[in-house]
Amino acid sequence: MRGMANHAKGSADASAGDSDVMKGFPPQAALQVNLSNWQQPRYLRWAFRHMREIIPTQAITTGSQPRPFAASTPAPIGDTGVTLADGPSTVKQVLDSTYTDAVLVLRNGGVVHEQYFDGMTESTMHLVMSISKSIVGCVAGLLVHRGHLDPSAAVSYYVPEVAECGYQNATVRDVLDMRTGVAFREAYAANDSEVRVMERSMGWAPRLDVDPRGTYAYLTTIGTSGPRGQDFVYRSCDTDMLGWICERVAGRRMSDLISELLWVPLGAERDAEITCDPVGTAIHDGGVSTTLRDLGRFGQMLLDAGMVDDRRVVPHQWLADAFAPPPDVRQAFARTDNAVMLPGGWYRNQFWFFQAASGPVLLCLGIHGQLIYVDQSSRTVVAKMSSWPQAQNAAYLAATLRACGAIAAARLPNI
């Protein structure tokens, strides 16, 4: 679910994991990870690497020929200077202090830095939370390009089941840009918030008797909080609505769509997976787990305007529109507190953006510190997997973005 809105400060000394979790035959009760505790600080680092052992998942299969990265020369980025709000730092210090599980830096398509922490390896799958939204957004872009999906059409045209709820007047474009006006609070600290009710309905937490069974059943209960097409409000439910639309128009489930339209054309090295709810619906807003390198391949494709070698994967116009949206998209973002973290920013087609001195930077963001940073001017991609103890932490995000900016600005070996 799982993006950037509603930041809360966290404690830098909170534990993001415990080396004894799930150790033993069987593990002691206090060390076992389950549906009730997997998002708690002590357990989430282990959980993010073992989602299939906690929640049902569907495979996102890849092809038989992984695409290699371009030839490259490793670069020592750890000592690169970073200016933080509280003084000078380095990239290494930022990585060490933000519960990094893995980080990959690509320059011109080549790997210049790849690092794993606390037992992660290149074959470890890791939950990427709301980076899943950007993946689903690319699926939607391909369906638009193929003529199966009209962004200007009403949501209820494709999914009549929501004609009487908060989505009754929303368009597909509203869903893509999170301007639906539906009543949904992305408040992770409040157990009665809509995001927590949806989470229980989709099987990410134990379900209460009053909760709907399944994500789509929950979406039909959502109310209205304001007019559609106005303010940007980060709502994970909008991506789940988008996923429902994509599955309905394609007649296929999301795991198969991601496999066919993205993972195979990307030349992904390993199968990915996506969690699913009690009735087999993919968790579109945050359920994807993948390896670091394949996350980097996705980011590189975005940097290359949707191309992989000489093959187009995502339509050029879809990404061009995201990088240069209509003025009202920026205005809708500027009215929110997100603009403090991402100055001059916007949200379009399930991507975040901010305006750097060198030009727009594309971001894919997920709670607990998942990130893809795409800087066109320097031809740099940074992919970072993390396990912040808190869902959202403004200080960690600000430090990470500044570290990425320092990496992008650094003079790395020519590739």
BAPABA-299187 format. One record per residue (C-alpha): residue number from 1; residue in one letter; x, y, z. Coordinates in Angstrom, 2 decimals, padded with zeros to 5 digits. Example, Ala and Ser with C-alpha at 12.3 -4.5 7.8 and 13.67 -1.06 7.14 Angstrom:
- 1/A/012.30/-004.50/007.80
- 2/S/013.67/-001.06/007.14
***
This chain:
- 1/M/000.00/000.00/000.00
- 2/R/002.15/001.80/000.44
- 3/G/003.78/004.90/-000.66
- 4/M/004.99/008.21/000.69
- 5/A/002.06/010.15/002.11
- 6/N/001.54/010.95/005.80
- 7/H/005.14/010.72/006.95
- 8/A/005.86/010.12/010.59
- 9/K/009.18/010.43/012.36
- 10/G/010.65/007.21/013.67
- 11/S/013.26/006.18/016.17
- 12/A/016.67/005.61/014.63
- 13/D/017.50/002.99/017.24
- 14/A/014.40/000.85/016.66
- 15/S/015.21/-002.70/015.61
- 16/A/014.29/-003.66/012.05
- 17/G/014.93/-007.31/012.64
- 18/D/016.11/-009.98/015.01
- 19/S/018.75/-012.53/014.06
- 20/D/016.88/-015.22/016.00
- 21/V/013.55/-014.79/014.19
- 22/M/012.30/-018.08/012.73
- 23/K/015.37/-019.95/014.00
- 24/G/014.99/-023.38/015.57
- 25/F/013.05/-026.58/014.85
- 26/P/010.44/-025.32/015.51
- 27/P/011.17/-021.69/016.39
- 28/Q/010.11/-020.54/019.82
- 29/A/006.63/-019.01/019.83
- 30/A/007.99/-015.50/020.41
- 31/L/010.26/-015.84/017.35
- 32/Q/007.64/-017.08/014.91
- 33/V/006.44/-014.79/012.12
- 34/N/002.75/-014.96/011.26
- 35/L/-000.12/-012.97/009.78
- 36/S/-000.61/-011.04/013.03
- 37/N/002.93/-009.79/013.52
- 38/W/004.79/-009.80/010.20
- 39/Q/004.68/-006.01/009.85
- 40/Q/006.03/-005.37/013.33
- 41/P/009.63/-004.04/013.52
- 42/R/011.11/-007.18/015.03
- 43/Y/009.77/-009.45/012.31
- 44/L/009.41/-007.44/009.12
- 45/R/012.97/-007.85/007.78
- 46/W/012.52/-011.62/007.75
- 47/A/008.94/-011.31/006.49
- 48/F/009.84/-009.11/003.53
- 49/R/012.10/-011.91/002.25
- 50/H/009.65/-014.77/002.90
- 51/M/006.21/-013.51/001.89
- 52/R/005.14/-016.81/000.36
- 53/E/005.49/-018.43/003.80
- 54/I/003.03/-015.94/005.33
- 55/I/000.49/-015.04/002.65
- 56/P/-000.55/-016.95/-000.50
- 57/T/001.30/-015.79/-003.61
- 58/Q/000.99/-016.17/-007.36
- 59/A/004.06/-016.60/-009.57
- 60/I/005.14/-013.93/-012.04
- 61/T/007.16/-016.07/-014.41
- 62/T/009.98/-014.91/-016.63
- 63/G/011.55/-016.24/-019.80
- 64/S/014.52/-018.53/-020.27
- 65/Q/016.97/-015.85/-021.43
- 66/P/017.87/-013.25/-018.77
- 67/R/019.04/-009.95/-020.22
- 68/P/022.58/-009.13/-019.06
- 69/F/023.48/-005.66/-017.87
- 70/A/025.87/-003.56/-019.92
- 71/A/029.60/-003.92/-019.31
- 72/S/030.65/-001.74/-016.41
- 73/T/033.38/-000.79/-013.98
- 74/P/032.52/-000.96/-010.25
- 75/A/032.70/002.40/-008.50
- 76/P/033.36/003.07/-004.80
- 77/I/030.28/005.15/-004.03
- 78/G/030.35/004.74/-000.24
- 79/D/032.54/007.78/000.39
- 80/T/030.46/010.03/-001.87
- 81/G/029.49/013.09/000.15
- 82/V/025.86/013.76/001.02
- 83/T/024.58/016.99/002.54
- 84/L/021.79/016.23/005.00
- 85/A/019.61/018.61/006.99
- 86/D/021.69/017.99/010.10
- 87/G/025.10/018.19/008.44
- 88/P/027.51/016.39/006.10
- 89/S/027.34/012.63/005.64
- 90/T/028.28/009.96/003.10
- 91/V/026.37/007.48/000.98
- 92/K/027.65/004.64/003.18
- 93/Q/026.40/006.34/006.32
- 94/V/022.97/006.88/004.77
- 95/L/022.74/003.24/003.67
- 96/D/023.85/002.01/007.10
- 97/S/021.42/004.25/008.97
- 98/T/018.30/003.58/006.87
- 99/Y/017.99/-000.18/007.36
- 100/T/019.13/-001.01/003.83
- 101/D/018.69/-004.63/002.75
- 102/A/020.12/-004.23/-000.75
- 103/V/021.14/-001.46/-003.14
- 104/L/021.95/-001.39/-006.85
- 105/V/023.34/001.53/-008.84
- 106/L/023.20/001.49/-012.64
- 107/R/024.88/004.05/-014.90
- 108/N/024.20/003.84/-018.64
- 109/G/022.75/000.38/-018.07
- 110/G/025.82/-001.04/-016.34
- 111/V/026.18/-002.05/-012.70
- 112/V/028.55/000.28/-010.88
- 113/H/027.55/-000.73/-007.34
- 114/E/025.67/-003.75/-005.97
- 115/Q/025.51/-004.51/-002.26
- 116/Y/023.54/-006.83/000.00
- 117/F/023.07/-006.61/003.76
- 118/D/022.22/-008.99/006.60
- 119/G/022.02/-012.21/004.65
- 120/M/020.35/-011.00/001.46
- 121/T/021.80/-012.25/-001.82
- 122/E/021.22/-011.66/-005.52
- 123/S/018.67/-014.49/-005.54
- 124/T/016.65/-013.28/-002.53
- 125/M/013.16/-012.01/-003.27
- 126/H/012.08/-008.98/-001.28
- 127/L/008.67/-007.34/-000.94
- 128/V/008.68/-004.00/-002.78
- 129/M/005.40/-002.66/-001.40
- 130/S/004.10/000.26/-003.49
- 131/I/006.67/-000.07/-006.22
- 132/S/004.03/-002.62/-007.23
- 133/K/001.81/000.33/-008.15
- 134/S/004.23/001.52/-010.80
- 135/I/004.40/-002.01/-012.23
- 136/V/000.61/-002.19/-012.44
- 137/G/000.59/001.31/-013.95
- 138/C/002.81/000.05/-016.78
- 139/V/000.42/-002.84/-017.38
- 140/A/-002.40/-000.30/-017.66
- 141/G/-000.33/001.76/-020.11
- 142/L/000.13/-001.25/-022.35
- 143/L/-003.60/-002.01/-022.28
- 144/V/-004.31/001.62/-023.22
- 145/H/-001.80/001.40/-026.08
- 146/R/-003.44/-001.79/-027.37
- 147/G/-006.88/-000.19/-027.39
- 148/H/-008.34/-002.26/-024.57
- 149/L/-008.58/000.56/-022.05
- 150/D/-009.72/004.18/-022.36
- 151/P/-008.38/006.49/-019.62
- 152/S/-011.31/008.88/-020.12
- 153/A/-013.92/006.17/-019.58
- 154/A/-015.84/005.78/-016.34
- 155/V/-014.54/003.17/-013.93
- 156/S/-018.04/001.71/-013.76
- 157/Y/-018.01/001.14/-017.53
- 158/Y/-015.44/-001.59/-016.99
- 159/V/-016.47/-002.66/-013.49
- 160/P/-020.25/-002.16/-013.02
- 161/E/-019.98/-003.55/-009.49
- 162/V/-018.72/-000.16/-008.26
- 163/A/-021.45/001.94/-009.89
- 164/E/-023.13/002.62/-006.53
- 165/C/-020.06/003.32/-004.37
- 166/G/-017.50/006.10/-004.17
- 167/Y/-016.10/005.22/-007.59
- 168/Q/-019.43/005.83/-009.34
- 169/N/-018.32/009.12/-010.96
- 170/A/-014.59/008.46/-011.22
- 171/T/-012.75/007.86/-014.49
- 172/V/-009.83/005.58/-015.20
- 173/R/-007.64/008.70/-015.43
- 174/D/-008.73/009.69/-011.91
- 175/V/-007.69/006.27/-010.67
- 176/L/-004.33/006.43/-012.46
- 177/D/-003.51/009.80/-010.85
- 178/M/-005.20/009.17/-007.48
- 179/R/-007.72/011.98/-007.84
- 180/T/-010.85/009.88/-007.38
- 181/G/-012.32/011.67/-004.37
- 182/V/-013.16/008.40/-002.64
- 183/A/-013.14/008.19/001.16
- 184/F/-009.92/006.43/002.05
- 185/R/-007.35/007.26/004.72
- 186/E/-003.82/005.95/004.21
- 187/A/-003.20/006.15/007.97
- 188/Y/-001.09/003.16/008.96
- 189/A/-001.01/004.00/012.66
- 190/A/-004.82/003.96/012.99
- 191/N/-006.35/000.48/013.18
- 192/D/-009.75/001.82/012.12
- 193/S/-008.44/003.59/009.01
- 194/E/-009.60/002.45/005.60
- 195/V/-006.15/001.20/004.66
- 196/R/-006.18/-001.15/007.65
- 197/V/-009.71/-002.38/006.90
- 198/M/-008.71/-003.09/003.31
- 199/E/-005.58/-004.81/004.54
- 200/R/-007.64/-007.18/006.68
- 201/S/-010.07/-007.77/003.83
- 202/M/-007.25/-008.69/001.44
- 203/G/-005.63/-011.12/003.87
- 204/W/-002.62/-009.07/004.94
- 205/A/-003.86/-009.16/008.53
- 206/P/-006.36/-011.32/010.44
- 207/R/-009.86/-010.53/009.20
- 208/L/-012.59/-009.31/011.54
- 209/D/-016.16/-010.57/011.17
- 210/V/-017.33/-007.13/009.96
- 211/D/-014.67/-006.90/007.23
- 212/P/-015.50/-007.72/003.59
- 213/R/-013.89/-010.89/002.27
- 214/G/-011.50/-010.00/-000.51
- 215/T/-010.11/-006.79/-001.98
- 216/Y/-012.76/-006.30/-004.64
- 217/A/-015.56/-006.87/-002.14
- 218/Y/-014.00/-004.13/-000.02
- 219/L/-013.77/-001.69/-002.96
- 220/T/-017.55/-001.86/-003.46
- 221/T/-018.04/-000.46/000.06
- 222/I/-015.94/002.69/-000.33
- 223/G/-017.70/006.03/000.07
- 224/T/-017.01/009.54/-001.23
- 225/S/-015.02/012.28/000.47
- 226/G/-014.94/014.92/-002.27
- 227/P/-015.29/015.61/-006.00
- 228/R/-013.40/013.53/-008.52
- 229/G/-010.63/015.00/-010.63
- 230/Q/-009.59/017.59/-008.05
- 231/D/-006.94/017.13/-005.35
- 232/F/-004.31/014.44/-005.38
- 233/V/-004.69/012.19/-002.33
- 234/Y/-002.53/009.10/-002.01
- 235/R/-004.91/006.14/-001.84
- 236/S/-003.75/002.54/-002.22
- 237/C/-007.31/001.50/-003.01
- 238/D/-007.08/003.38/-006.31
- 239/T/-004.35/001.03/-007.52
- 240/D/-006.43/-001.97/-006.50
- 241/M/-009.29/-000.49/-008.49
- 242/L/-006.92/-000.04/-011.43
- 243/G/-005.83/-003.66/-011.14
- 244/W/-009.46/-004.80/-011.16
- 245/I/-010.06/-002.77/-014.34
- 246/C/-006.96/-004.24/-016.00
- 247/E/-007.96/-007.80/-015.16
- 248/R/-011.52/-007.20/-016.36
- 249/V/-010.57/-005.76/-019.76
- 250/A/-007.76/-008.28/-020.36
- 251/G/-009.63/-011.29/-019.04
- 252/R/-006.49/-012.43/-017.23
- 253/R/-005.16/-012.17/-013.71
- 254/M/-002.50/-009.62/-012.85
- 255/S/000.33/-012.09/-012.24
- 256/D/-000.02/-013.36/-015.80
- 257/L/-000.27/-009.84/-017.22
- 258/I/002.92/-008.73/-015.46
- 259/S/004.67/-011.87/-016.65
- 260/E/003.68/-011.54/-020.31
- 261/L/003.82/-007.77/-020.68
- 262/L/006.78/-006.90/-018.46
- 263/W/008.84/-009.65/-016.86
- 264/V/009.52/-011.67/-020.00
- 265/P/010.23/-008.63/-022.24
- 266/L/012.45/-007.11/-019.53
- 267/G/014.63/-010.20/-019.56
- 268/A/014.10/-010.66/-015.85
- 269/E/016.56/-013.06/-014.31
- 270/R/014.17/-014.76/-011.91
- 271/D/010.47/-015.31/-011.38
- 272/A/008.79/-012.77/-009.12
- 273/E/005.60/-013.23/-007.13
- 274/I/002.59/-011.29/-005.91
- 275/T/000.50/-011.92/-002.80
- 276/C/-003.18/-012.67/-003.29
- 277/D/-006.30/-012.33/-001.16
- 278/P/-008.61/-015.12/000.12
- 279/V/-010.42/-015.35/-003.23
- 280/G/-007.26/-015.34/-005.37
- 281/T/-007.12/-011.64/-006.28
- 282/A/-003.64/-010.14/-006.57
- 283/I/-002.73/-007.35/-004.16
- 284/H/-002.09/-004.79/-006.87
- 285/D/-001.15/-001.94/-004.57
- 286/G/001.82/-003.53/-002.81
- 287/G/002.12/-007.28/-003.16
- 288/V/005.03/-007.81/-005.56
- 289/S/008.26/-009.46/-004.39
- 290/T/011.29/-009.60/-006.67
- 291/T/015.07/-009.64/-006.65
- 292/L/017.19/-006.51/-006.57
- 293/R/018.61/-007.02/-010.04
- 294/D/015.19/-007.44/-011.63
- 295/L/013.99/-004.34/-009.82
- 296/G/016.96/-002.60/-011.41
- 297/R/015.99/-003.94/-014.84
- 298/F/012.53/-002.44/-014.40
- 299/G/014.09/000.91/-013.47
- 300/Q/016.46/000.79/-016.43
- 301/M/013.54/000.21/-018.79
- 302/L/011.88/003.34/-017.37
- 303/L/015.11/005.30/-017.90
- 304/D/015.26/004.06/-021.49
- 305/A/011.79/005.45/-022.25
- 306/G/010.18/002.00/-022.25
- 307/M/012.80/000.26/-024.40
- 308/V/014.83/-002.88/-023.70
- 309/D/017.57/-003.11/-026.29
- 310/D/015.72/-002.59/-029.57
- 311/R/012.37/-003.79/-028.26
- 312/R/009.65/-001.51/-026.96
- 313/V/008.18/-002.76/-023.69
- 314/V/006.15/000.19/-022.35
- 315/P/004.65/002.75/-024.77
- 316/H/006.79/005.86/-025.20
- 317/Q/003.77/008.13/-024.95
- 318/W/002.75/006.62/-021.61
- 319/L/006.06/007.55/-020.02
- 320/A/006.36/010.86/-021.90
- 321/D/002.97/011.88/-020.53
- 322/A/004.08/010.92/-017.02
- 323/F/007.27/013.01/-017.30
- 324/A/005.40/016.03/-018.72
- 325/P/001.82/015.98/-017.43
- 326/P/-000.89/018.64/-017.88
- 327/P/-000.58/021.67/-015.54
- 328/D/-003.53/020.64/-013.37
- 329/V/-001.66/017.48/-012.32
- 330/R/001.15/019.56/-010.85
- 331/Q/-001.32/021.97/-009.29
- 332/A/-003.18/019.12/-007.60
- 333/F/000.12/017.90/-006.11
- 334/A/001.30/021.37/-005.07
- 335/R/-001.74/021.70/-002.80
- 336/T/-000.56/018.73/-000.71
- 337/D/002.11/018.29/001.96
- 338/N/003.94/015.90/-000.40
- 339/A/005.33/018.97/-002.15
- 340/V/007.58/019.65/000.85
- 341/M/009.44/016.37/000.32
- 342/L/009.23/016.45/-003.49
- 343/P/009.49/020.12/-004.54
- 344/G/007.97/020.91/-007.89
- 345/G/006.66/017.35/-007.96
- 346/W/003.65/015.50/-009.27
- 347/Y/002.00/012.08/-009.40
- 348/R/001.05/010.61/-012.79
- 349/N/000.32/007.11/-014.10
- 350/Q/001.29/005.59/-010.73
- 351/F/004.71/007.28/-010.60
- 352/W/006.06/009.99/-008.30
- 353/F/008.20/012.83/-009.67
- 354/F/010.15/015.78/-008.35
- 355/Q/011.97/018.57/-010.12
- 356/A/015.75/018.46/-009.65
- 357/A/018.10/021.17/-010.91
- 358/S/019.03/018.90/-013.82
- 359/G/015.45/017.96/-014.72
- 360/P/012.61/015.72/-013.56
- 361/V/013.41/012.64/-011.49
- 362/L/011.06/009.66/-011.56
- 363/L/010.47/007.72/-008.35
- 364/C/008.79/004.46/-007.50
- 365/L/008.23/004.40/-003.73
- 366/G/007.02/001.89/-001.16
- 367/I/006.71/002.04/002.60
- 368/H/009.48/000.76/004.84
- 369/G/012.01/002.19/002.39
- 370/Q/011.50/000.60/-001.04
- 371/L/012.71/002.85/-003.86
- 372/I/013.61/003.18/-007.53
- 373/Y/015.28/006.48/-008.45
- 374/V/015.52/007.32/-012.17
- 375/D/017.60/010.34/-013.19
- 376/Q/017.57/010.94/-016.94
- 377/S/020.22/013.65/-016.98
- 378/S/022.96/011.41/-015.54
- 379/R/021.59/008.13/-016.94
- 380/T/021.47/006.77/-013.38
- 381/V/019.13/004.28/-011.73
- 382/V/019.23/003.48/-008.01
- 383/A/017.19/000.57/-006.64
- 384/K/017.03/000.23/-002.86
- 385/M/015.27/-002.37/-000.71
- 386/S/014.93/-001.62/002.99
- 387/S/013.17/-002.63/006.19
- 388/W/012.54/000.59/008.08
- 389/P/010.94/-000.21/011.45
- 390/Q/008.18/002.32/010.68
- 391/A/006.02/002.32/007.59
- 392/Q/006.92/005.94/006.88
- 393/N/009.84/008.05/008.05
- 394/A/010.44/011.49/006.60
- 395/A/014.05/011.69/007.77
- 396/Y/014.98/008.35/006.20
- 397/L/013.31/009.25/002.92
- 398/A/014.92/012.68/002.75
- 399/A/018.36/011.19/003.46
- 400/T/017.85/008.48/000.86
- 401/L/016.78/010.95/-001.83
- 402/R/019.77/013.17/-001.11
- 403/A/022.10/010.18/-001.26
- 404/C/020.62/009.17/-004.61
- 405/G/021.06/012.72/-005.86
- 406/A/024.70/012.67/-004.78
- 407/I/025.25/009.35/-006.58
- 408/A/023.61/010.73/-009.74
- 409/A/025.85/013.80/-009.61
- 410/A/029.05/011.83/-008.94
- 411/R/031.57/011.27/-011.71
- 412/L/031.50/007.51/-012.11
- 413/P/033.55/005.42/-014.56
- 414/N/032.57/005.75/-018.21
- 415/I/030.57/002.78/-019.43
***
